[in-house]
Amino acid sequence: MKKYSGYIILVNLILFLGLFNFSVVQKEKIIEEGQLILLELAPVDPRSLMQGDYMRLNYAISDEVVGNQVPIRGFCVVTLDPDGVAQRKRYQKKSSPKNENEHLIEYTVGEWNRVQIGADSFFFQEGEGEKYADAKYGGVRIDEKGNSVLVGLYDSNRKKIE
């Protein structure tokens, strides 16, 4: 068995790196090609002493929903208003049905029975917290399958904060 242990470790390492790189490529594709959707932010917590400066995100479209009212995993179906801001239509377990002009965002029910849509935190450089204090929207890019990637925070004029 000792004779093969090096090979087993090498194969596992190759598999791990392959899956990791595949995940990175998928996220990069969503960032480049995905549909930009703005999610209105609900009240947030601005700092973590252990992790540095960051903003904990909570989206208004999931604010009134308690996790025991919806499936543990599924899709939040949204439409976009003329400004590109998401308006929740419904939650559903599967990716269909989906009508024209509707978009899917994958969600899970997390701790405290809270519905988590997209990324739940945004990290920024130390000392730049004031810049993000007035953030009104979280900008996510989504693909057709409901996968999402947070690409930045936006102000009340829907301009990316940089």
N, C-alpha and C positions, 0 to 999 in steps of 0.2 A: 504494500500500500504506500510506503514511503516513496517508492520509485515513481508513483504517479501523482503524488501530492503537488509537486511543482507544476505539472501540466494542468491539474484541476484548478489551481489558483490562477494560472495564466488564462485559461478559458473563461473563468468567472470574471476576471478583470477585463478581458476583451468584450464580453457580453455587457458588462456594466457600462464601459465607456461607449460602446455602440449605442445602447439605449439612451444614455445621457445625451450624446451628440444628436441623435434622432429627435429628442425632445427639444433641444436648442434650435435645430433647423425648423421644426414645426412652429415654434414661437416666433422666430424671425420671419417666417412666411406670413403669419397672421399680422405682424407689425407692418410688413410691406404691402400686403394685398387686402387686409381686412377692412371691413366697413367701420368708420369711426362713429361711435355713439357716445353721447354725453349723458352721464347718470348724475342726477341732482344729489348733492351730498346732504345727509342729515347731520345733526351735531356730532362732533368728533373730539377725540382726545389727542392733544398735540405733542406729547413727549414720552420718552422712555429713558430712564437714567442708565439702564443696563445696555440698551441697544443704540443709544445716540438719539439724534433728532429724527423724529418720524411723526407721521400723522396717521392715526387709526381711522380708517374709512368706514362709513356706514351710509348706505344709499337709501334715499327716500322711498324708492319703489319697493323696498323690502321692509320698511319701517313698521307698517301696521300689521304685518303678517307674522303669526307665531308658528314656529316650526311644527307643532303638532297639528296644524291645519292643512299642511301640504305633505306630499311624499318626501322622504329623507333626501333623495336625489331626484333631479329632474331639470326642467327648463322653465325659465321665466320668459314668457312671450311678450314682446314689446312692439310698439309702433313708435315712429319718430314724429315729433311735431315739426313745424316748418323750420325751427332753429336747430334741429338735429338732436333734441333732448328726448330721451326715452320716456314713454308713458306705458305703464304696465297694463296689459290686457288680462293675463291669466297665468297661472302656474299649471304645468302638466308634466306627467311622468315621462313621456316619450317625446321625441322630436317632431312627431306629427300628431295632429293636424297642424299645418302652418299655412295661413292664408297669405295672399299677395300683400306686400308692404308690411309684413310682420317679420320680426327678427327673433332669434333664439339666443338666450344667454344661460349657460349652464349654472346651476346653483346646487348647494348642499345645505343641509341643516346642521349647524355647528353647535358649539357649547352654548348653554343658556337657552336652547331651543330657538336660536337666532338664525334666520335665513341669510346665508352668505352668498352674495352675487359678486363674482369677479374678485379682484384683489382686495384684501381688507386692511392693507397698510401701504403707506407711501413714504419712503425714506428720502431724506435730503441732507445736504451738507450742514454741518454744525454752524449755527449762527444765521442760517437762512430761513428760520421759522417765520419771521415777520412777513416775508414775501408770500408765503403760502397761507397765512392766517385768514385771508379773505377768499379762499378758494370756494367756489360755488358748485363746481362740477368735477367729476372724475371722468377722464376721457379713456374709453376702452376701445380697442379694435377687436372685432369679432369675425369669425369665419362662419360658413354655412352650417357647421355642426354645432354651433353654440359655444365653442371655445373662445375665451377672451384673454386679452393681455392689456394691463393698465399701461397707457402711454404718457400720462401726465395729468396735471390738475389744471383746471381752467377757471377764469374769473367770471364775474356776472355778465360780461360782454361776450362770453364764449371764446375768449382768446387764451391760448396756452400760456401758463405762467412759466417763465424761463429765467 
